[in-house]
Amino acid sequence: MLSAAGFLVAGVATVRAARWDGWRRYTPVATGIWLTAMLFLVVTPALAVGVAVYGLLLTALGVALTTRPVPAATADLAGAMR
């Protein structure tokens, strides 16, 4: 429950900050929503599928954190310095 609440809070902050573009922006909030749904999947046979989706969302979050696109202003500045 604590992880679900943490991802939801971080996800809302990420969406409001608008620092990431595209799918990266919604990955933390999607993870929080999925963790909230998994609280109800624990007592069903679908738990294995739920854990697999959670793993995919965590992988997507890791990719989002490591492959952030460079903002246009920074890219222009880096090109001007060369």
Secondary structure, DSSP 8 states (H G I E B T S, - for coil): -HHHHHHHHHHHHHHHHT-S-GGGGGHHHHHHHHHHHHHHHTTSTTHHHHHHHHHHHHHHHHHHHHS----HHHHHHHHHH-
